Amino acid sequence: MKSTGIVRGIDALGRIVLPKELRTSLKLDTNSKVEIFVDGETVLLKKYRPAGACDFCGEIDPEAVQYGGYCICSACRRKIGGM
């Protein structure tokens, strides 16, 4: 695990603000979901993506394929050249 060096407080409602740079680099917007994991005293947040969800449009497609580390649905494959 890599440290970002960023320290944030928790408000009275238990919220933490993720820095803009982090949200941008992880492609997290206001509709994004995160999974929360706990290991001892470590809390880990992971961008949530259901199995089979396209990395480009987010649609779940049983025909999705893995290519270059990305999950790509059939509709997006057609748009980018019929992989």
Chimera marker file (.cmm) of the C-alpha trace (Angstrom):
<marker_set name="trace">
<marker id="1" x="0.000" y="0.000" z="0.000" r="1" g="1" b="0" radius="0.5"/>
<marker id="2" x="1.327" y="3.436" z="-0.955" r="1" g="1" b="0" radius="0.5"/>
<marker id="3" x="0.974" y="6.434" z="1.390" r="1" g="1" b="0" radius="0.5"/>
<marker id="4" x="-0.356" y="9.656" z="-0.144" r="1" g="1" b="0" radius="0.5"/>
<marker id="5" x="0.894" y="11.768" z="2.754" r="1" g="1" b="0" radius="0.5"/>
<marker id="6" x="-2.532" y="13.397" z="2.992" r="1" g="1" b="0" radius="0.5"/>
<marker id="7" x="-4.213" y="13.620" z="6.404" r="1" g="1" b="0" radius="0.5"/>
<marker id="8" x="-7.895" y="14.522" z="6.663" r="1" g="1" b="0" radius="0.5"/>
<marker id="9" x="-10.242" y="14.913" z="9.610" r="1" g="1" b="0" radius="0.5"/>
<marker id="10" x="-13.607" y="13.255" z="10.111" r="1" g="1" b="0" radius="0.5"/>
<marker id="11" x="-16.583" y="15.573" z="10.623" r="1" g="1" b="0" radius="0.5"/>
<marker id="12" x="-19.402" y="15.141" z="13.165" r="1" g="1" b="0" radius="0.5"/>
<marker id="13" x="-21.339" y="12.933" z="10.713" r="1" g="1" b="0" radius="0.5"/>
<marker id="14" x="-18.347" y="10.643" z="10.095" r="1" g="1" b="0" radius="0.5"/>
<marker id="15" x="-17.543" y="12.005" z="6.635" r="1" g="1" b="0" radius="0.5"/>
<marker id="16" x="-14.103" y="12.302" z="5.074" r="1" g="1" b="0" radius="0.5"/>
<marker id="17" x="-13.389" y="14.501" z="2.052" r="1" g="1" b="0" radius="0.5"/>
<marker id="18" x="-11.251" y="12.780" z="-0.576" r="1" g="1" b="0" radius="0.5"/>
<marker id="19" x="-8.834" y="15.214" z="-2.266" r="1" g="1" b="0" radius="0.5"/>
<marker id="20" x="-9.766" y="16.353" z="-5.783" r="1" g="1" b="0" radius="0.5"/>
<marker id="21" x="-6.534" y="14.933" z="-7.238" r="1" g="1" b="0" radius="0.5"/>
<marker id="22" x="-7.342" y="11.496" z="-5.809" r="1" g="1" b="0" radius="0.5"/>
<marker id="23" x="-10.945" y="11.572" z="-7.072" r="1" g="1" b="0" radius="0.5"/>
<marker id="24" x="-9.722" y="12.615" z="-10.515" r="1" g="1" b="0" radius="0.5"/>
<marker id="25" x="-7.005" y="9.975" z="-10.773" r="1" g="1" b="0" radius="0.5"/>
<marker id="26" x="-9.395" y="7.205" z="-9.645" r="1" g="1" b="0" radius="0.5"/>
<marker id="27" x="-12.246" y="8.542" z="-11.833" r="1" g="1" b="0" radius="0.5"/>
<marker id="28" x="-14.551" y="8.972" z="-8.827" r="1" g="1" b="0" radius="0.5"/>
<marker id="29" x="-17.449" y="11.366" z="-9.361" r="1" g="1" b="0" radius="0.5"/>
<marker id="30" x="-20.487" y="12.221" z="-7.255" r="1" g="1" b="0" radius="0.5"/>
<marker id="31" x="-22.312" y="9.055" z="-8.378" r="1" g="1" b="0" radius="0.5"/>
<marker id="32" x="-19.403" y="6.705" z="-7.658" r="1" g="1" b="0" radius="0.5"/>
<marker id="33" x="-19.614" y="3.998" z="-5.038" r="1" g="1" b="0" radius="0.5"/>
<marker id="34" x="-16.771" y="2.747" z="-2.841" r="1" g="1" b="0" radius="0.5"/>
<marker id="35" x="-16.400" y="-0.485" z="-0.904" r="1" g="1" b="0" radius="0.5"/>
<marker id="36" x="-15.083" y="-0.285" z="2.661" r="1" g="1" b="0" radius="0.5"/>
<marker id="37" x="-12.731" y="-2.946" z="3.998" r="1" g="1" b="0" radius="0.5"/>
<marker id="38" x="-11.267" y="-3.232" z="7.509" r="1" g="1" b="0" radius="0.5"/>
<marker id="39" x="-8.121" y="-5.150" z="8.483" r="1" g="1" b="0" radius="0.5"/>
<marker id="40" x="-7.249" y="-4.570" z="12.132" r="1" g="1" b="0" radius="0.5"/>
<marker id="41" x="-6.848" y="-0.798" z="12.441" r="1" g="1" b="0" radius="0.5"/>
<marker id="42" x="-6.574" y="-0.280" z="8.681" r="1" g="1" b="0" radius="0.5"/>
<marker id="43" x="-9.560" y="1.059" z="6.726" r="1" g="1" b="0" radius="0.5"/>
<marker id="44" x="-9.320" y="0.579" z="2.967" r="1" g="1" b="0" radius="0.5"/>
<marker id="45" x="-11.591" y="2.236" z="0.410" r="1" g="1" b="0" radius="0.5"/>
<marker id="46" x="-11.870" y="0.637" z="-3.027" r="1" g="1" b="0" radius="0.5"/>
<marker id="47" x="-13.768" y="1.919" z="-6.043" r="1" g="1" b="0" radius="0.5"/>
<marker id="48" x="-16.792" y="-0.352" z="-6.367" r="1" g="1" b="0" radius="0.5"/>
<marker id="49" x="-17.421" y="-2.022" z="-9.676" r="1" g="1" b="0" radius="0.5"/>
<marker id="50" x="-19.791" y="-4.984" z="-10.031" r="1" g="1" b="0" radius="0.5"/>
<marker id="51" x="-18.371" y="-8.029" z="-11.805" r="1" g="1" b="0" radius="0.5"/>
<marker id="52" x="-18.799" y="-7.705" z="-15.559" r="1" g="1" b="0" radius="0.5"/>
<marker id="53" x="-19.294" y="-3.918" z="-15.489" r="1" g="1" b="0" radius="0.5"/>
<marker id="54" x="-17.707" y="-2.081" z="-18.422" r="1" g="1" b="0" radius="0.5"/>
<marker id="55" x="-14.841" y="0.233" z="-17.436" r="1" g="1" b="0" radius="0.5"/>
<marker id="56" x="-15.981" y="2.772" z="-20.032" r="1" g="1" b="0" radius="0.5"/>
<marker id="57" x="-19.776" y="3.019" z="-19.724" r="1" g="1" b="0" radius="0.5"/>
<marker id="58" x="-20.463" y="1.090" z="-16.484" r="1" g="1" b="0" radius="0.5"/>
<marker id="59" x="-23.049" y="-1.214" z="-18.063" r="1" g="1" b="0" radius="0.5"/>
<marker id="60" x="-23.096" y="-4.850" z="-16.937" r="1" g="1" b="0" radius="0.5"/>
<marker id="61" x="-22.693" y="-7.184" z="-19.890" r="1" g="1" b="0" radius="0.5"/>
<marker id="62" x="-22.301" y="-10.972" z="-19.659" r="1" g="1" b="0" radius="0.5"/>
<marker id="63" x="-20.452" y="-10.751" z="-23.008" r="1" g="1" b="0" radius="0.5"/>
<marker id="64" x="-17.861" y="-8.283" z="-21.634" r="1" g="1" b="0" radius="0.5"/>
<marker id="65" x="-14.213" y="-9.156" z="-22.297" r="1" g="1" b="0" radius="0.5"/>
<marker id="66" x="-10.973" y="-8.259" z="-20.559" r="1" g="1" b="0" radius="0.5"/>
<marker id="67" x="-8.509" y="-6.411" z="-22.798" r="1" g="1" b="0" radius="0.5"/>
<marker id="68" x="-5.410" y="-4.520" z="-21.699" r="1" g="1" b="0" radius="0.5"/>
<marker id="69" x="-6.545" y="-4.576" z="-18.071" r="1" g="1" b="0" radius="0.5"/>
<marker id="70" x="-9.980" y="-3.158" z="-18.915" r="1" g="1" b="0" radius="0.5"/>
<marker id="71" x="-13.402" y="-4.795" z="-18.905" r="1" g="1" b="0" radius="0.5"/>
<marker id="72" x="-15.135" y="-3.791" z="-22.166" r="1" g="1" b="0" radius="0.5"/>
<marker id="73" x="-18.794" y="-4.460" z="-22.999" r="1" g="1" b="0" radius="0.5"/>
<marker id="74" x="-19.940" y="-5.448" z="-26.491" r="1" g="1" b="0" radius="0.5"/>
<marker id="75" x="-21.455" y="-1.986" z="-27.193" r="1" g="1" b="0" radius="0.5"/>
<marker id="76" x="-18.197" y="-0.180" z="-26.352" r="1" g="1" b="0" radius="0.5"/>
<marker id="77" x="-16.198" y="-2.726" z="-28.386" r="1" g="1" b="0" radius="0.5"/>
<marker id="78" x="-18.359" y="-1.880" z="-31.416" r="1" g="1" b="0" radius="0.5"/>
<marker id="79" x="-17.812" y="1.859" z="-30.840" r="1" g="1" b="0" radius="0.5"/>
<marker id="80" x="-14.017" y="1.525" z="-30.682" r="1" g="1" b="0" radius="0.5"/>
<marker id="81" x="-13.560" y="-0.723" z="-33.646" r="1" g="1" b="0" radius="0.5"/>
<marker id="82" x="-15.044" y="-4.159" z="-33.155" r="1" g="1" b="0" radius="0.5"/>
<marker id="83" x="-12.539" y="-5.853" z="-30.898" r="1" g="1" b="0" radius="0.5"/>
<link id1="1" id2="2" r="1" g="1" b="0" radius="0.2"/>
<link id1="2" id2="3" r="1" g="1" b="0" radius="0.2"/>
<link id1="3" id2="4" r="1" g="1" b="0" radius="0.2"/>
<link id1="4" id2="5" r="1" g="1" b="0" radius="0.2"/>
<link id1="5" id2="6" r="1" g="1" b="0" radius="0.2"/>
<link id1="6" id2="7" r="1" g="1" b="0" radius="0.2"/>
<link id1="7" id2="8" r="1" g="1" b="0" radius="0.2"/>
<link id1="8" id2="9" r="1" g="1" b="0" radius="0.2"/>
<link id1="9" id2="10" r="1" g="1" b="0" radius="0.2"/>
<link id1="10" id2="11" r="1" g="1" b="0" radius="0.2"/>
<link id1="11" id2="12" r="1" g="1" b="0" radius="0.2"/>
<link id1="12" id2="13" r="1" g="1" b="0" radius="0.2"/>
<link id1="13" id2="14" r="1" g="1" b="0" radius="0.2"/>
<link id1="14" id2="15" r="1" g="1" b="0" radius="0.2"/>
<link id1="15" id2="16" r="1" g="1" b="0" radius="0.2"/>
<link id1="16" id2="17" r="1" g="1" b="0" radius="0.2"/>
<link id1="17" id2="18" r="1" g="1" b="0" radius="0.2"/>
<link id1="18" id2="19" r="1" g="1" b="0" radius="0.2"/>
<link id1="19" id2="20" r="1" g="1" b="0" radius="0.2"/>
<link id1="20" id2="21" r="1" g="1" b="0" radius="0.2"/>
<link id1="21" id2="22" r="1" g="1" b="0" radius="0.2"/>
<link id1="22" id2="23" r="1" g="1" b="0" radius="0.2"/>
<link id1="23" id2="24" r="1" g="1" b="0" radius="0.2"/>
<link id1="24" id2="25" r="1" g="1" b="0" radius="0.2"/>
<link id1="25" id2="26" r="1" g="1" b="0" radius="0.2"/>
<link id1="26" id2="27" r="1" g="1" b="0" radius="0.2"/>
<link id1="27" id2="28" r="1" g="1" b="0" radius="0.2"/>
<link id1="28" id2="29" r="1" g="1" b="0" radius="0.2"/>
<link id1="29" id2="30" r="1" g="1" b="0" radius="0.2"/>
<link id1="30" id2="31" r="1" g="1" b="0" radius="0.2"/>
<link id1="31" id2="32" r="1" g="1" b="0" radius="0.2"/>
<link id1="32" id2="33" r="1" g="1" b="0" radius="0.2"/>
<link id1="33" id2="34" r="1" g="1" b="0" radius="0.2"/>
<link id1="34" id2="35" r="1" g="1" b="0" radius="0.2"/>
<link id1="35" id2="36" r="1" g="1" b="0" radius="0.2"/>
<link id1="36" id2="37" r="1" g="1" b="0" radius="0.2"/>
<link id1="37" id2="38" r="1" g="1" b="0" radius="0.2"/>
<link id1="38" id2="39" r="1" g="1" b="0" radius="0.2"/>
<link id1="39" id2="40" r="1" g="1" b="0" radius="0.2"/>
<link id1="40" id2="41" r="1" g="1" b="0" radius="0.2"/>
<link id1="41" id2="42" r="1" g="1" b="0" radius="0.2"/>
<link id1="42" id2="43" r="1" g="1" b="0" radius="0.2"/>
<link id1="43" id2="44" r="1" g="1" b="0" radius="0.2"/>
<link id1="44" id2="45" r="1" g="1" b="0" radius="0.2"/>
<link id1="45" id2="46" r="1" g="1" b="0" radius="0.2"/>
<link id1="46" id2="47" r="1" g="1" b="0" radius="0.2"/>
<link id1="47" id2="48" r="1" g="1" b="0" radius="0.2"/>
<link id1="48" id2="49" r="1" g="1" b="0" radius="0.2"/>
<link id1="49" id2="50" r="1" g="1" b="0" radius="0.2"/>
<link id1="50" id2="51" r="1" g="1" b="0" radius="0.2"/>
<link id1="51" id2="52" r="1" g="1" b="0" radius="0.2"/>
<link id1="52" id2="53" r="1" g="1" b="0" radius="0.2"/>
<link id1="53" id2="54" r="1" g="1" b="0" radius="0.2"/>
<link id1="54" id2="55" r="1" g="1" b="0" radius="0.2"/>
<link id1="55" id2="56" r="1" g="1" b="0" radius="0.2"/>
<link id1="56" id2="57" r="1" g="1" b="0" radius="0.2"/>
<link id1="57" id2="58" r="1" g="1" b="0" radius="0.2"/>
<link id1="58" id2="59" r="1" g="1" b="0" radius="0.2"/>
<link id1="59" id2="60" r="1" g="1" b="0" radius="0.2"/>
<link id1="60" id2="61" r="1" g="1" b="0" radius="0.2"/>
<link id1="61" id2="62" r="1" g="1" b="0" radius="0.2"/>
<link id1="62" id2="63" r="1" g="1" b="0" radius="0.2"/>
<link id1="63" id2="64" r="1" g="1" b="0" radius="0.2"/>
<link id1="64" id2="65" r="1" g="1" b="0" radius="0.2"/>
<link id1="65" id2="66" r="1" g="1" b="0" radius="0.2"/>
<link id1="66" id2="67" r="1" g="1" b="0" radius="0.2"/>
<link id1="67" id2="68" r="1" g="1" b="0" radius="0.2"/>
<link id1="68" id2="69" r="1" g="1" b="0" radius="0.2"/>
<link id1="69" id2="70" r="1" g="1" b="0" radius="0.2"/>
<link id1="70" id2="71" r="1" g="1" b="0" radius="0.2"/>
<link id1="71" id2="72" r="1" g="1" b="0" radius="0.2"/>
<link id1="72" id2="73" r="1" g="1" b="0" radius="0.2"/>
<link id1="73" id2="74" r="1" g="1" b="0" radius="0.2"/>
<link id1="74" id2="75" r="1" g="1" b="0" radius="0.2"/>
<link id1="75" id2="76" r="1" g="1" b="0" radius="0.2"/>
<link id1="76" id2="77" r="1" g="1" b="0" radius="0.2"/>
<link id1="77" id2="78" r="1" g="1" b="0" radius="0.2"/>
<link id1="78" id2="79" r="1" g="1" b="0" radius="0.2"/>
<link id1="79" id2="80" r="1" g="1" b="0" radius="0.2"/>
<link id1="80" id2="81" r="1" g="1" b="0" radius="0.2"/>
<link id1="81" id2="82" r="1" g="1" b="0" radius="0.2"/>
<link id1="82" id2="83" r="1" g="1" b="0" radius="0.2"/>
</marker_set>
